[in-house]
Structures are given as C-alpha cells and as structure tokens.
Amino acid sequence: MEAPLQQRIVGAIVLVTLGVIFIPALLDGSGYQSRQTQDIKVKDKPDFPPLTQKKLKPIPTPVEKIQLEQEKALTPKAKKPIKSFALQIGTFSSNESALKMRDKYRKQGYTTFISKTSNKGKNSYKVRIGPELERKVLDKLKRDLKKSHKIDAYVVNYP
C-alpha cells in the first residue's frame, strides 16, 4: 500500500476510536438540569358584591325654536366663457391683403374672419377660420389645408 493512503486509513481509525470513547461521555446527560418548578401560593378570589343597575331618569332638555331665515335672492354666477378655437391661416401688415385672403377662403366655403392686433404701434391683421368648439376639427382642417393649399396654419384660442 502507498504511504499517503496508509496514513489516511490510520488517521480515520484513530478518529473513530476517539469518537467511540468520548462521545458517549459527552452525551450521557450528566450536565442536564431539568426544569425547576416552584409552587406559588395565590390568594382566593375576592368576593365582590353583585352589580346592580340603577335606572336613570331622563333629563328634560329645553327645545329651542329655530326661526327659518328667509332665502336671499341668489344672483346668478358669471358664466364661464365657452372655450373655443380658431385656425390662423395668415398674418398681414396690410388690411387689403388680409381681406383678399379672407374672401378667397369664404368663396371656398370656410367661415373666416379678420382679427386686428397692434404691437408697438404697428397693426397686424390675422386671418382666421372658425371658431370651433372642438380642437380636433381644426387639427384635421389644418392637415387638409397643408396638403391642398400648402399653408402652415396653427390653432389658437378664440377669442
């Protein structure tokens, strides 16, 4: 037999022998202490008198008469402006050019109008189509005008 294998076998035999000798000595239960119990004396339950319920008399509460207030005439709330949109198709510095564009699109069946604005003393005339309550309608019209007339229009709030 080879030397390393022989050394391993001898080592295993020594360990098993030591285990057979010392393990029973460790596990014999000599160091185990059982639970310690102690009797405690408890006094008997005290005797309580039986509970009695006394009937209480209801306390009369004075009833106050409440006078109804007369309703005040309500003033109607200011109506919120209806949110609508318009499609701006052109901005011009001259009113004549704006009128020409407005008339051109009116002939094609569109509802058009001109909005005049001033900025730093200069007037500008904005040609718009609408107004419409739904923005979707104007978005579709914007795409159609871009295809057919090659106009870069944009949707604006109205008024």
Phi and psi in radians as a Rosetta constraint file:
Dihedral C 1 N 2 CA 2 C 2 CIRCULARHARMONIC -1.345 0.35
Dihedral N 2 CA 2 C 2 N 3 CIRCULARHARMONIC 2.697 0.35
Dihedral C 2 N 3 CA 3 C 3 CIRCULARHARMONIC -1.143 0.35
Dihedral N 3 CA 3 C 3 N 4 CIRCULARHARMONIC -0.799 0.35
Dihedral C 3 N 4 CA 4 C 4 CIRCULARHARMONIC -1.120 0.35
Dihedral N 4 CA 4 C 4 N 5 CIRCULARHARMONIC -0.660 0.35
Dihedral C 4 N 5 CA 5 C 5 CIRCULARHARMONIC -1.173 0.35
Dihedral N 5 CA 5 C 5 N 6 CIRCULARHARMONIC -0.697 0.35
Dihedral C 5 N 6 CA 6 C 6 CIRCULARHARMONIC -1.125 0.35
Dihedral N 6 CA 6 C 6 N 7 CIRCULARHARMONIC -0.685 0.35
Dihedral C 6 N 7 CA 7 C 7 CIRCULARHARMONIC -1.153 0.35
Dihedral N 7 CA 7 C 7 N 8 CIRCULARHARMONIC -0.668 0.35
Dihedral C 7 N 8 CA 8 C 8 CIRCULARHARMONIC -1.155 0.35
Dihedral N 8 CA 8 C 8 N 9 CIRCULARHARMONIC -0.718 0.35
Dihedral C 8 N 9 CA 9 C 9 CIRCULARHARMONIC -1.136 0.35
Dihedral N 9 CA 9 C 9 N 10 CIRCULARHARMONIC -0.768 0.35
Dihedral C 9 N 10 CA 10 C 10 CIRCULARHARMONIC -1.098 0.35
Dihedral N 10 CA 10 C 10 N 11 CIRCULARHARMONIC -0.720 0.35
Dihedral C 10 N 11 CA 11 C 11 CIRCULARHARMONIC -1.109 0.35
Dihedral N 11 CA 11 C 11 N 12 CIRCULARHARMONIC -0.702 0.35
Dihedral C 11 N 12 CA 12 C 12 CIRCULARHARMONIC -1.157 0.35
Dihedral N 12 CA 12 C 12 N 13 CIRCULARHARMONIC -0.701 0.35
Dihedral C 12 N 13 CA 13 C 13 CIRCULARHARMONIC -1.123 0.35
Dihedral N 13 CA 13 C 13 N 14 CIRCULARHARMONIC -0.718 0.35
Dihedral C 13 N 14 CA 14 C 14 CIRCULARHARMONIC -1.110 0.35
Dihedral N 14 CA 14 C 14 N 15 CIRCULARHARMONIC -0.770 0.35
Dihedral C 14 N 15 CA 15 C 15 CIRCULARHARMONIC -1.135 0.35
Dihedral N 15 CA 15 C 15 N 16 CIRCULARHARMONIC -0.714 0.35
Dihedral C 15 N 16 CA 16 C 16 CIRCULARHARMONIC -1.132 0.35
Dihedral N 16 CA 16 C 16 N 17 CIRCULARHARMONIC -0.722 0.35
Dihedral C 16 N 17 CA 17 C 17 CIRCULARHARMONIC -1.102 0.35
Dihedral N 17 CA 17 C 17 N 18 CIRCULARHARMONIC -0.797 0.35
Dihedral C 17 N 18 CA 18 C 18 CIRCULARHARMONIC -1.091 0.35
Dihedral N 18 CA 18 C 18 N 19 CIRCULARHARMONIC -0.670 0.35
Dihedral C 18 N 19 CA 19 C 19 CIRCULARHARMONIC -1.128 0.35
Dihedral N 19 CA 19 C 19 N 20 CIRCULARHARMONIC -0.714 0.35
Dihedral C 19 N 20 CA 20 C 20 CIRCULARHARMONIC -1.134 0.35
Dihedral N 20 CA 20 C 20 N 21 CIRCULARHARMONIC -0.570 0.35
Dihedral C 20 N 21 CA 21 C 21 CIRCULARHARMONIC -1.404 0.35
Dihedral N 21 CA 21 C 21 N 22 CIRCULARHARMONIC -0.847 0.35
Dihedral C 21 N 22 CA 22 C 22 CIRCULARHARMONIC -1.608 0.35
Dihedral N 22 CA 22 C 22 N 23 CIRCULARHARMONIC -0.495 0.35
Dihedral C 22 N 23 CA 23 C 23 CIRCULARHARMONIC -1.098 0.35
Dihedral N 23 CA 23 C 23 N 24 CIRCULARHARMONIC -0.780 0.35
Dihedral C 23 N 24 CA 24 C 24 CIRCULARHARMONIC -1.086 0.35
Dihedral N 24 CA 24 C 24 N 25 CIRCULARHARMONIC -0.550 0.35
Dihedral C 24 N 25 CA 25 C 25 CIRCULARHARMONIC -1.194 0.35
Dihedral N 25 CA 25 C 25 N 26 CIRCULARHARMONIC -0.618 0.35
Dihedral C 25 N 26 CA 26 C 26 CIRCULARHARMONIC -1.312 0.35
Dihedral N 26 CA 26 C 26 N 27 CIRCULARHARMONIC -0.555 0.35
Dihedral C 26 N 27 CA 27 C 27 CIRCULARHARMONIC -1.772 0.35
Dihedral N 27 CA 27 C 27 N 28 CIRCULARHARMONIC 0.306 0.35
Dihedral C 27 N 28 CA 28 C 28 CIRCULARHARMONIC -1.348 0.35
Dihedral N 28 CA 28 C 28 N 29 CIRCULARHARMONIC -0.209 0.35
Dihedral C 28 N 29 CA 29 C 29 CIRCULARHARMONIC 1.534 0.35
Dihedral N 29 CA 29 C 29 N 30 CIRCULARHARMONIC 0.217 0.35
Dihedral C 29 N 30 CA 30 C 30 CIRCULARHARMONIC -1.215 0.35
Dihedral N 30 CA 30 C 30 N 31 CIRCULARHARMONIC -0.510 0.35
Dihedral C 30 N 31 CA 31 C 31 CIRCULARHARMONIC -1.590 0.35
Dihedral N 31 CA 31 C 31 N 32 CIRCULARHARMONIC 0.027 0.35
Dihedral C 31 N 32 CA 32 C 32 CIRCULARHARMONIC -1.440 0.35
Dihedral N 32 CA 32 C 32 N 33 CIRCULARHARMONIC 2.255 0.35
Dihedral C 32 N 33 CA 33 C 33 CIRCULARHARMONIC -1.927 0.35
Dihedral N 33 CA 33 C 33 N 34 CIRCULARHARMONIC 2.275 0.35
Dihedral C 33 N 34 CA 34 C 34 CIRCULARHARMONIC -1.270 0.35
Dihedral N 34 CA 34 C 34 N 35 CIRCULARHARMONIC 2.913 0.35
Dihedral C 34 N 35 CA 35 C 35 CIRCULARHARMONIC -1.074 0.35
Dihedral N 35 CA 35 C 35 N 36 CIRCULARHARMONIC 2.411 0.35
Dihedral C 35 N 36 CA 36 C 36 CIRCULARHARMONIC -1.639 0.35
Dihedral N 36 CA 36 C 36 N 37 CIRCULARHARMONIC 2.234 0.35
Dihedral C 36 N 37 CA 37 C 37 CIRCULARHARMONIC -2.016 0.35
Dihedral N 37 CA 37 C 37 N 38 CIRCULARHARMONIC 2.611 0.35
Dihedral C 37 N 38 CA 38 C 38 CIRCULARHARMONIC -2.433 0.35
Dihedral N 38 CA 38 C 38 N 39 CIRCULARHARMONIC 2.343 0.35
Dihedral C 38 N 39 CA 39 C 39 CIRCULARHARMONIC -1.439 0.35
Dihedral N 39 CA 39 C 39 N 40 CIRCULARHARMONIC 2.345 0.35
Dihedral C 39 N 40 CA 40 C 40 CIRCULARHARMONIC -2.056 0.35
Dihedral N 40 CA 40 C 40 N 41 CIRCULARHARMONIC 2.346 0.35
Dihedral C 40 N 41 CA 41 C 41 CIRCULARHARMONIC -1.531 0.35
Dihedral N 41 CA 41 C 41 N 42 CIRCULARHARMONIC 2.230 0.35
Dihedral C 41 N 42 CA 42 C 42 CIRCULARHARMONIC -1.999 0.35
Dihedral N 42 CA 42 C 42 N 43 CIRCULARHARMONIC 2.382 0.35
Dihedral C 42 N 43 CA 43 C 43 CIRCULARHARMONIC -1.176 0.35
Dihedral N 43 CA 43 C 43 N 44 CIRCULARHARMONIC 2.703 0.35
Dihedral C 43 N 44 CA 44 C 44 CIRCULARHARMONIC -1.184 0.35
Dihedral N 44 CA 44 C 44 N 45 CIRCULARHARMONIC 2.785 0.35
Dihedral C 44 N 45 CA 45 C 45 CIRCULARHARMONIC -1.069 0.35
Dihedral N 45 CA 45 C 45 N 46 CIRCULARHARMONIC 2.369 0.35
Dihedral C 45 N 46 CA 46 C 46 CIRCULARHARMONIC -1.265 0.35
Dihedral N 46 CA 46 C 46 N 47 CIRCULARHARMONIC 2.611 0.35
Dihedral C 46 N 47 CA 47 C 47 CIRCULARHARMONIC -1.534 0.35
Dihedral N 47 CA 47 C 47 N 48 CIRCULARHARMONIC 2.076 0.35
Dihedral C 47 N 48 CA 48 C 48 CIRCULARHARMONIC -1.750 0.35
Dihedral N 48 CA 48 C 48 N 49 CIRCULARHARMONIC 2.538 0.35
Dihedral C 48 N 49 CA 49 C 49 CIRCULARHARMONIC -1.193 0.35
Dihedral N 49 CA 49 C 49 N 50 CIRCULARHARMONIC 2.630 0.35
Dihedral C 49 N 50 CA 50 C 50 CIRCULARHARMONIC -1.136 0.35
Dihedral N 50 CA 50 C 50 N 51 CIRCULARHARMONIC 2.567 0.35
Dihedral C 50 N 51 CA 51 C 51 CIRCULARHARMONIC -1.365 0.35
Dihedral N 51 CA 51 C 51 N 52 CIRCULARHARMONIC 2.412 0.35
Dihedral C 51 N 52 CA 52 C 52 CIRCULARHARMONIC -2.149 0.35
Dihedral N 52 CA 52 C 52 N 53 CIRCULARHARMONIC 2.545 0.35
Dihedral C 52 N 53 CA 53 C 53 CIRCULARHARMONIC -1.876 0.35
Dihedral N 53 CA 53 C 53 N 54 CIRCULARHARMONIC 2.205 0.35
Dihedral C 53 N 54 CA 54 C 54 CIRCULARHARMONIC -1.644 0.35
Dihedral N 54 CA 54 C 54 N 55 CIRCULARHARMONIC 2.400 0.35
Dihedral C 54 N 55 CA 55 C 55 CIRCULARHARMONIC -1.447 0.35
Dihedral N 55 CA 55 C 55 N 56 CIRCULARHARMONIC 2.250 0.35
Dihedral C 55 N 56 CA 56 C 56 CIRCULARHARMONIC -1.636 0.35
Dihedral N 56 CA 56 C 56 N 57 CIRCULARHARMONIC 2.496 0.35
Dihedral C 56 N 57 CA 57 C 57 CIRCULARHARMONIC -1.462 0.35
Dihedral N 57 CA 57 C 57 N 58 CIRCULARHARMONIC 2.407 0.35
Dihedral C 57 N 58 CA 58 C 58 CIRCULARHARMONIC -1.185 0.35
Dihedral N 58 CA 58 C 58 N 59 CIRCULARHARMONIC 2.451 0.35
Dihedral C 58 N 59 CA 59 C 59 CIRCULARHARMONIC -1.538 0.35
Dihedral N 59 CA 59 C 59 N 60 CIRCULARHARMONIC 2.177 0.35
Dihedral C 59 N 60 CA 60 C 60 CIRCULARHARMONIC -1.234 0.35
Dihedral N 60 CA 60 C 60 N 61 CIRCULARHARMONIC 2.297 0.35
Dihedral C 60 N 61 CA 61 C 61 CIRCULARHARMONIC -1.886 0.35
Dihedral N 61 CA 61 C 61 N 62 CIRCULARHARMONIC 2.318 0.35
Dihedral C 61 N 62 CA 62 C 62 CIRCULARHARMONIC -1.208 0.35
Dihedral N 62 CA 62 C 62 N 63 CIRCULARHARMONIC 2.399 0.35
Dihedral C 62 N 63 CA 63 C 63 CIRCULARHARMONIC -1.670 0.35
Dihedral N 63 CA 63 C 63 N 64 CIRCULARHARMONIC 2.143 0.35
Dihedral C 63 N 64 CA 64 C 64 CIRCULARHARMONIC -1.601 0.35
Dihedral N 64 CA 64 C 64 N 65 CIRCULARHARMONIC 2.402 0.35
Dihedral C 64 N 65 CA 65 C 65 CIRCULARHARMONIC -1.486 0.35
Dihedral N 65 CA 65 C 65 N 66 CIRCULARHARMONIC 2.256 0.35
Dihedral C 65 N 66 CA 66 C 66 CIRCULARHARMONIC -1.806 0.35
Dihedral N 66 CA 66 C 66 N 67 CIRCULARHARMONIC 2.255 0.35
Dihedral C 66 N 67 CA 67 C 67 CIRCULARHARMONIC -1.606 0.35
Dihedral N 67 CA 67 C 67 N 68 CIRCULARHARMONIC 2.327 0.35
Dihedral C 67 N 68 CA 68 C 68 CIRCULARHARMONIC -1.342 0.35
Dihedral N 68 CA 68 C 68 N 69 CIRCULARHARMONIC 2.357 0.35
Dihedral C 68 N 69 CA 69 C 69 CIRCULARHARMONIC -1.406 0.35
Dihedral N 69 CA 69 C 69 N 70 CIRCULARHARMONIC 2.506 0.35
Dihedral C 69 N 70 CA 70 C 70 CIRCULARHARMONIC -1.285 0.35
Dihedral N 70 CA 70 C 70 N 71 CIRCULARHARMONIC 2.433 0.35
Dihedral C 70 N 71 CA 71 C 71 CIRCULARHARMONIC -1.204 0.35
Dihedral N 71 CA 71 C 71 N 72 CIRCULARHARMONIC 2.327 0.35
Dihedral C 71 N 72 CA 72 C 72 CIRCULARHARMONIC -1.427 0.35
Dihedral N 72 CA 72 C 72 N 73 CIRCULARHARMONIC 2.561 0.35
Dihedral C 72 N 73 CA 73 C 73 CIRCULARHARMONIC -1.152 0.35
Dihedral N 73 CA 73 C 73 N 74 CIRCULARHARMONIC 2.152 0.35
Dihedral C 73 N 74 CA 74 C 74 CIRCULARHARMONIC -1.474 0.35
Dihedral N 74 CA 74 C 74 N 75 CIRCULARHARMONIC 2.364 0.35
Dihedral C 74 N 75 CA 75 C 75 CIRCULARHARMONIC -1.573 0.35
Dihedral N 75 CA 75 C 75 N 76 CIRCULARHARMONIC 2.373 0.35
Dihedral C 75 N 76 CA 76 C 76 CIRCULARHARMONIC -1.153 0.35
Dihedral N 76 CA 76 C 76 N 77 CIRCULARHARMONIC 2.473 0.35
Dihedral C 76 N 77 CA 77 C 77 CIRCULARHARMONIC -1.197 0.35
Dihedral N 77 CA 77 C 77 N 78 CIRCULARHARMONIC 2.641 0.35
Dihedral C 77 N 78 CA 78 C 78 CIRCULARHARMONIC -1.140 0.35
Dihedral N 78 CA 78 C 78 N 79 CIRCULARHARMONIC 2.298 0.35
Dihedral C 78 N 79 CA 79 C 79 CIRCULARHARMONIC -1.246 0.35
Dihedral N 79 CA 79 C 79 N 80 CIRCULARHARMONIC 2.431 0.35
Dihedral C 79 N 80 CA 80 C 80 CIRCULARHARMONIC -1.262 0.35
Dihedral N 80 CA 80 C 80 N 81 CIRCULARHARMONIC 2.436 0.35
Dihedral C 80 N 81 CA 81 C 81 CIRCULARHARMONIC -1.153 0.35
Dihedral N 81 CA 81 C 81 N 82 CIRCULARHARMONIC 2.488 0.35
Dihedral C 81 N 82 CA 82 C 82 CIRCULARHARMONIC -1.259 0.35
Dihedral N 82 CA 82 C 82 N 83 CIRCULARHARMONIC 2.260 0.35
Dihedral C 82 N 83 CA 83 C 83 CIRCULARHARMONIC -1.428 0.35
Dihedral N 83 CA 83 C 83 N 84 CIRCULARHARMONIC 2.167 0.35
Dihedral C 83 N 84 CA 84 C 84 CIRCULARHARMONIC -2.415 0.35
Dihedral N 84 CA 84 C 84 N 85 CIRCULARHARMONIC 3.039 0.35
Dihedral C 84 N 85 CA 85 C 85 CIRCULARHARMONIC -2.344 0.35
Dihedral N 85 CA 85 C 85 N 86 CIRCULARHARMONIC 2.752 0.35
Dihedral C 85 N 86 CA 86 C 86 CIRCULARHARMONIC -2.387 0.35
Dihedral N 86 CA 86 C 86 N 87 CIRCULARHARMONIC 2.756 0.35
Dihedral C 86 N 87 CA 87 C 87 CIRCULARHARMONIC -1.882 0.35
Dihedral N 87 CA 87 C 87 N 88 CIRCULARHARMONIC 1.986 0.35
Dihedral C 87 N 88 CA 88 C 88 CIRCULARHARMONIC -1.487 0.35
Dihedral N 88 CA 88 C 88 N 89 CIRCULARHARMONIC 2.100 0.35
Dihedral C 88 N 89 CA 89 C 89 CIRCULARHARMONIC -1.899 0.35
Dihedral N 89 CA 89 C 89 N 90 CIRCULARHARMONIC -0.181 0.35
Dihedral C 89 N 90 CA 90 C 90 CIRCULARHARMONIC -2.979 0.35
Dihedral N 90 CA 90 C 90 N 91 CIRCULARHARMONIC 2.656 0.35
Dihedral C 90 N 91 CA 91 C 91 CIRCULARHARMONIC -2.289 0.35
Dihedral N 91 CA 91 C 91 N 92 CIRCULARHARMONIC 2.241 0.35
Dihedral C 91 N 92 CA 92 C 92 CIRCULARHARMONIC -2.271 0.35
Dihedral N 92 CA 92 C 92 N 93 CIRCULARHARMONIC 2.682 0.35
Dihedral C 92 N 93 CA 93 C 93 CIRCULARHARMONIC -1.576 0.35
Dihedral N 93 CA 93 C 93 N 94 CIRCULARHARMONIC -0.312 0.35
Dihedral C 93 N 94 CA 94 C 94 CIRCULARHARMONIC -1.965 0.35
Dihedral N 94 CA 94 C 94 N 95 CIRCULARHARMONIC 2.490 0.35
Dihedral C 94 N 95 CA 95 C 95 CIRCULARHARMONIC -1.189 0.35
Dihedral N 95 CA 95 C 95 N 96 CIRCULARHARMONIC -0.591 0.35
Dihedral C 95 N 96 CA 96 C 96 CIRCULARHARMONIC -1.090 0.35
Dihedral N 96 CA 96 C 96 N 97 CIRCULARHARMONIC -0.745 0.35
Dihedral C 96 N 97 CA 97 C 97 CIRCULARHARMONIC -1.138 0.35
Dihedral N 97 CA 97 C 97 N 98 CIRCULARHARMONIC -0.690 0.35
Dihedral C 97 N 98 CA 98 C 98 CIRCULARHARMONIC -1.145 0.35
Dihedral N 98 CA 98 C 98 N 99 CIRCULARHARMONIC -0.704 0.35
Dihedral C 98 N 99 CA 99 C 99 CIRCULARHARMONIC -1.120 0.35
Dihedral N 99 CA 99 C 99 N 100 CIRCULARHARMONIC -0.683 0.35
Dihedral C 99 N 100 CA 100 C 100 CIRCULARHARMONIC -1.075 0.35
Dihedral N 100 CA 100 C 100 N 101 CIRCULARHARMONIC -0.800 0.35
Dihedral C 100 N 101 CA 101 C 101 CIRCULARHARMONIC -1.166 0.35
Dihedral N 101 CA 101 C 101 N 102 CIRCULARHARMONIC -0.722 0.35
Dihedral C 101 N 102 CA 102 C 102 CIRCULARHARMONIC -1.038 0.35
Dihedral N 102 CA 102 C 102 N 103 CIRCULARHARMONIC -0.826 0.35
Dihedral C 102 N 103 CA 103 C 103 CIRCULARHARMONIC -1.136 0.35
Dihedral N 103 CA 103 C 103 N 104 CIRCULARHARMONIC -0.634 0.35
Dihedral C 103 N 104 CA 104 C 104 CIRCULARHARMONIC -1.057 0.35
Dihedral N 104 CA 104 C 104 N 105 CIRCULARHARMONIC -0.797 0.35
Dihedral C 104 N 105 CA 105 C 105 CIRCULARHARMONIC -1.379 0.35
Dihedral N 105 CA 105 C 105 N 106 CIRCULARHARMONIC -0.436 0.35
Dihedral C 105 N 106 CA 106 C 106 CIRCULARHARMONIC -1.163 0.35
Dihedral N 106 CA 106 C 106 N 107 CIRCULARHARMONIC -0.671 0.35
Dihedral C 106 N 107 CA 107 C 107 CIRCULARHARMONIC -1.115 0.35
Dihedral N 107 CA 107 C 107 N 108 CIRCULARHARMONIC -0.482 0.35
Dihedral C 107 N 108 CA 108 C 108 CIRCULARHARMONIC -1.481 0.35
Dihedral N 108 CA 108 C 108 N 109 CIRCULARHARMONIC -0.017 0.35
Dihedral C 108 N 109 CA 109 C 109 CIRCULARHARMONIC 1.753 0.35
Dihedral N 109 CA 109 C 109 N 110 CIRCULARHARMONIC 0.117 0.35
Dihedral C 109 N 110 CA 110 C 110 CIRCULARHARMONIC -1.547 0.35
Dihedral N 110 CA 110 C 110 N 111 CIRCULARHARMONIC 2.589 0.35
Dihedral C 110 N 111 CA 111 C 111 CIRCULARHARMONIC -1.517 0.35
Dihedral N 111 CA 111 C 111 N 112 CIRCULARHARMONIC 1.918 0.35
Dihedral C 111 N 112 CA 112 C 112 CIRCULARHARMONIC -2.108 0.35
Dihedral N 112 CA 112 C 112 N 113 CIRCULARHARMONIC 2.728 0.35
Dihedral C 112 N 113 CA 113 C 113 CIRCULARHARMONIC -2.652 0.35
Dihedral N 113 CA 113 C 113 N 114 CIRCULARHARMONIC 2.875 0.35
Dihedral C 113 N 114 CA 114 C 114 CIRCULARHARMONIC -2.001 0.35
Dihedral N 114 CA 114 C 114 N 115 CIRCULARHARMONIC 2.327 0.35
Dihedral C 114 N 115 CA 115 C 115 CIRCULARHARMONIC -1.979 0.35
Dihedral N 115 CA 115 C 115 N 116 CIRCULARHARMONIC 2.125 0.35
Dihedral C 115 N 116 CA 116 C 116 CIRCULARHARMONIC -1.674 0.35
Dihedral N 116 CA 116 C 116 N 117 CIRCULARHARMONIC 2.280 0.35
Dihedral C 116 N 117 CA 117 C 117 CIRCULARHARMONIC -2.287 0.35
Dihedral N 117 CA 117 C 117 N 118 CIRCULARHARMONIC 2.701 0.35
Dihedral C 117 N 118 CA 118 C 118 CIRCULARHARMONIC -2.140 0.35
Dihedral N 118 CA 118 C 118 N 119 CIRCULARHARMONIC 2.392 0.35
Dihedral C 118 N 119 CA 119 C 119 CIRCULARHARMONIC -2.455 0.35
Dihedral N 119 CA 119 C 119 N 120 CIRCULARHARMONIC 2.022 0.35
Dihedral C 119 N 120 CA 120 C 120 CIRCULARHARMONIC 0.960 0.35
Dihedral N 120 CA 120 C 120 N 121 CIRCULARHARMONIC 0.734 0.35
Dihedral C 120 N 121 CA 121 C 121 CIRCULARHARMONIC 1.424 0.35
Dihedral N 121 CA 121 C 121 N 122 CIRCULARHARMONIC -0.042 0.35
Dihedral C 121 N 122 CA 122 C 122 CIRCULARHARMONIC -1.851 0.35
Dihedral N 122 CA 122 C 122 N 123 CIRCULARHARMONIC 2.322 0.35
Dihedral C 122 N 123 CA 123 C 123 CIRCULARHARMONIC -1.538 0.35
Dihedral N 123 CA 123 C 123 N 124 CIRCULARHARMONIC 2.506 0.35
Dihedral C 123 N 124 CA 124 C 124 CIRCULARHARMONIC -2.324 0.35
Dihedral N 124 CA 124 C 124 N 125 CIRCULARHARMONIC 2.544 0.35
Dihedral C 124 N 125 CA 125 C 125 CIRCULARHARMONIC -2.051 0.35
Dihedral N 125 CA 125 C 125 N 126 CIRCULARHARMONIC 2.070 0.35
Dihedral C 125 N 126 CA 126 C 126 CIRCULARHARMONIC -1.849 0.35
Dihedral N 126 CA 126 C 126 N 127 CIRCULARHARMONIC 2.176 0.35
Dihedral C 126 N 127 CA 127 C 127 CIRCULARHARMONIC -1.637 0.35
Dihedral N 127 CA 127 C 127 N 128 CIRCULARHARMONIC 2.200 0.35
Dihedral C 127 N 128 CA 128 C 128 CIRCULARHARMONIC -2.300 0.35
Dihedral N 128 CA 128 C 128 N 129 CIRCULARHARMONIC 2.631 0.35
Dihedral C 128 N 129 CA 129 C 129 CIRCULARHARMONIC -1.891 0.35
Dihedral N 129 CA 129 C 129 N 130 CIRCULARHARMONIC 2.357 0.35
Dihedral C 129 N 130 CA 130 C 130 CIRCULARHARMONIC 2.357 0.35
Dihedral N 130 CA 130 C 130 N 131 CIRCULARHARMONIC -2.726 0.35
Dihedral C 130 N 131 CA 131 C 131 CIRCULARHARMONIC -1.435 0.35
Dihedral N 131 CA 131 C 131 N 132 CIRCULARHARMONIC 2.774 0.35
Dihedral C 131 N 132 CA 132 C 132 CIRCULARHARMONIC -2.259 0.35
Dihedral N 132 CA 132 C 132 N 133 CIRCULARHARMONIC 2.563 0.35
Dihedral C 132 N 133 CA 133 C 133 CIRCULARHARMONIC -1.365 0.35
Dihedral N 133 CA 133 C 133 N 134 CIRCULARHARMONIC -0.533 0.35
Dihedral C 133 N 134 CA 134 C 134 CIRCULARHARMONIC -1.887 0.35
Dihedral N 134 CA 134 C 134 N 135 CIRCULARHARMONIC 2.265 0.35
Dihedral C 134 N 135 CA 135 C 135 CIRCULARHARMONIC -1.182 0.35
Dihedral N 135 CA 135 C 135 N 136 CIRCULARHARMONIC -0.514 0.35
Dihedral C 135 N 136 CA 136 C 136 CIRCULARHARMONIC -1.019 0.35
Dihedral N 136 CA 136 C 136 N 137 CIRCULARHARMONIC -0.677 0.35
Dihedral C 136 N 137 CA 137 C 137 CIRCULARHARMONIC -1.081 0.35
Dihedral N 137 CA 137 C 137 N 138 CIRCULARHARMONIC -0.775 0.35
Dihedral C 137 N 138 CA 138 C 138 CIRCULARHARMONIC -1.261 0.35
Dihedral N 138 CA 138 C 138 N 139 CIRCULARHARMONIC -0.567 0.35
Dihedral C 138 N 139 CA 139 C 139 CIRCULARHARMONIC -1.097 0.35
Dihedral N 139 CA 139 C 139 N 140 CIRCULARHARMONIC -0.705 0.35
Dihedral C 139 N 140 CA 140 C 140 CIRCULARHARMONIC -1.168 0.35
Dihedral N 140 CA 140 C 140 N 141 CIRCULARHARMONIC -0.756 0.35
Dihedral C 140 N 141 CA 141 C 141 CIRCULARHARMONIC -1.090 0.35
Dihedral N 141 CA 141 C 141 N 142 CIRCULARHARMONIC -0.650 0.35
Dihedral C 141 N 142 CA 142 C 142 CIRCULARHARMONIC -1.060 0.35
Dihedral N 142 CA 142 C 142 N 143 CIRCULARHARMONIC -0.788 0.35
Dihedral C 142 N 143 CA 143 C 143 CIRCULARHARMONIC -1.119 0.35
Dihedral N 143 CA 143 C 143 N 144 CIRCULARHARMONIC -0.718 0.35
Dihedral C 143 N 144 CA 144 C 144 CIRCULARHARMONIC -1.127 0.35
Dihedral N 144 CA 144 C 144 N 145 CIRCULARHARMONIC -0.743 0.35
Dihedral C 144 N 145 CA 145 C 145 CIRCULARHARMONIC -1.168 0.35
Dihedral N 145 CA 145 C 145 N 146 CIRCULARHARMONIC -0.584 0.35
Dihedral C 145 N 146 CA 146 C 146 CIRCULARHARMONIC -1.153 0.35
Dihedral N 146 CA 146 C 146 N 147 CIRCULARHARMONIC -0.686 0.35
Dihedral C 146 N 147 CA 147 C 147 CIRCULARHARMONIC -1.252 0.35
Dihedral N 147 CA 147 C 147 N 148 CIRCULARHARMONIC -0.827 0.35
Dihedral C 147 N 148 CA 148 C 148 CIRCULARHARMONIC -1.452 0.35
Dihedral N 148 CA 148 C 148 N 149 CIRCULARHARMONIC -0.703 0.35
Dihedral C 148 N 149 CA 149 C 149 CIRCULARHARMONIC -1.946 0.35
Dihedral N 149 CA 149 C 149 N 150 CIRCULARHARMONIC -0.073 0.35
Dihedral C 149 N 150 CA 150 C 150 CIRCULARHARMONIC 0.961 0.35
Dihedral N 150 CA 150 C 150 N 151 CIRCULARHARMONIC 0.848 0.35
Dihedral C 150 N 151 CA 151 C 151 CIRCULARHARMONIC -1.931 0.35
Dihedral N 151 CA 151 C 151 N 152 CIRCULARHARMONIC 2.280 0.35
Dihedral C 151 N 152 CA 152 C 152 CIRCULARHARMONIC -1.571 0.35
Dihedral N 152 CA 152 C 152 N 153 CIRCULARHARMONIC 1.590 0.35
Dihedral C 152 N 153 CA 153 C 153 CIRCULARHARMONIC -1.702 0.35
Dihedral N 153 CA 153 C 153 N 154 CIRCULARHARMONIC 2.888 0.35
Dihedral C 153 N 154 CA 154 C 154 CIRCULARHARMONIC -2.558 0.35
Dihedral N 154 CA 154 C 154 N 155 CIRCULARHARMONIC 2.647 0.35
Dihedral C 154 N 155 CA 155 C 155 CIRCULARHARMONIC -1.460 0.35
Dihedral N 155 CA 155 C 155 N 156 CIRCULARHARMONIC 2.316 0.35
Dihedral C 155 N 156 CA 156 C 156 CIRCULARHARMONIC -2.211 0.35
Dihedral N 156 CA 156 C 156 N 157 CIRCULARHARMONIC 2.787 0.35
Dihedral C 156 N 157 CA 157 C 157 CIRCULARHARMONIC -1.282 0.35
Dihedral N 157 CA 157 C 157 N 158 CIRCULARHARMONIC 2.523 0.35
Dihedral C 157 N 158 CA 158 C 158 CIRCULARHARMONIC -2.194 0.35
Dihedral N 158 CA 158 C 158 N 159 CIRCULARHARMONIC 2.365 0.35
